[in-house]
């Protein structure tokens, strides 16, 4: 969104796009995986609606993700392929991480906390910055539009 | 944690302790994580309800009456803003409650829509737990411990709602001195002046507010409504373009942009809007209808300017999206016939979808296009048949009046004029001029 008076900005298709994070996971300890709607058990692949990984939270040098149950155990090493779409310069990188905590949820899902083992700091920081910067833009716009103070 | 943060967390703990909380998110891990965080911050687990979708939350809302709602924007076919409306409807005290969107939807359209509503904060996923905690605490404390500026505005609003406009104006003036950029106070001052019909003062208030903050939604919409009320369409068009640029999600507003573009003869703008419109994936029916109608009006303008090829290009674009909207195609065909472009009109007649071939619009324009090659008697009989089928199209009446005069039956023509005016009152002058002595000669 720009601030000039061109009619081209009145309907801007980019205004309807959202940032999307896609995560694929290989459990290097158990040789299983979750990617693109499929669960992998060694050589075997099974399609499943719940075969997706959801990125929930950033933590210090790690993250909290939601995965199908069961996908991993405490102490397992995961290889995570992370792709950030819907931004001008898409980010795509891999990290390895260790499972620190597992919380079994209903509905066949686990919420797991992982800490990073090997990762490219440049990519990881760029990944975090995408959301921090967008949050800052959103907050500035949101409270300016409302005319109230930022909390 | 700093001492200030410690103090805020302690205040928040006191604030949240008795509060009823609803968390609505399709992602179970998210619901669980948010509930855990709020419990850590002092919420009672028994006071927290978790909902996986809109319907569950909507059903629970009237009885539960939550005082804090944390909600995802995207809830399947419904959105978090729908839940806000349900919350407002279910609880008269809901304005005092805290409603925060915590969402993966980072699109400008979603943020802008939320900013138009009384949402307290908009937090993007994924977040860090510290940033989320800080945002929630600050939003809650701002609600519970408003600044003197906010308190004055609330006081003025109460006076405004009770009809005490002079007190309201004095209170908003007091508020203006309490903030370096008192946009909201300017807006409400303008509202009070508007109610008192002091339109110049109200307009000046909205402009003053926008000078402090050019994207203030309430001032922009207030100014737009005021300019429309004063029939200042050029100014209103400029304002609504600004609104639509900053707040892009509202199809109703885009249709207003198109309507004002037509009203202000900004035809070149319409062609550009069309180009951009084609790039949008989510177009609703109303927007399609308006863009088609605007293209037709734009095409008519170029026909009047003798720029036939440009007009045909615009009609072509409109017809591509008109699909099953016979009214748009009818307008194109009638316009082309009036411009003596029968061949082109026949081409557009073929674009009516087969499912619309029984529609009044199709039957009427097919008759209008074909009747000139019919003998007088046959033309009149066909036209009357359509009228008897309840198809009261102004063009059919115009032809019948003309044909009756040609056949030397002015009495029948006069009866037709009366029926035509009754059924199509907008064309009264056209029908009356069709009765003039030279009208039947052509």
Interface residues (C-beta under 8 A of the other chain):
Chain A: X1 X5 X7 X8 X9 X10 X11 X12 X13 X14 X15 X16 X17 X18 X19 X20 X21 X54 X55 X56 X57 X58 X59 X63 X64 X65 X66 X86 X103 X105 X106 X107 X109 X111 X131 X134 X135 X138 X139 X141 X142 X144 X145 X146 X147 X148 X149 X151
Chain B: X27 X28 X29 X30 X32 X33 X104 X105 X106 X107 X108 X109 X110 X111 X112 X114 X115 X116 X120 X121 X122 X123 X124 X125 X126 X127 X128 X129 X131 X135 X138 X139 X141 X142 X147 X149 X150 X183 X184 X187 X209 X213 X215 X216 X217 X218 X219 X241 X244 X245 X246 X247 X248 X249 X254 X257 X269 X272 X273 X275 X276 X277 X279 X280 X281 X282
